[in-house]
Amino acid sequence: MPGSIDIIVPVYNGLEELKQCISSIVENTDLSLHRLLIVDDKSPDSNVLPYLEMESRNHPGKYYHGKSGCNAG
């Protein structure tokens, strides 16, 4: 997407905050012009990954989520 801006959201736990964050971005951003990249940084919260996978399935082409190989922080 030439001229677009990628919005990158690193995720480590905080499912409720993540839901609010994604909701706010979706409501206030034209995702046909930008990509929303959500990266799970090996969150130990077992609810985060299923939520991200569900969002990816429900909104194909709008969300891209990746899993970090390790949390080096």
Secondary structure, 3 states (H helix, E strand, C coil): CCCCCEEEEEECCCHHHHHHHHHHHHHHCCCCCCEEEEEECCCCCCCHHHHHHHHHHHCCCCEEEEECCCCCC
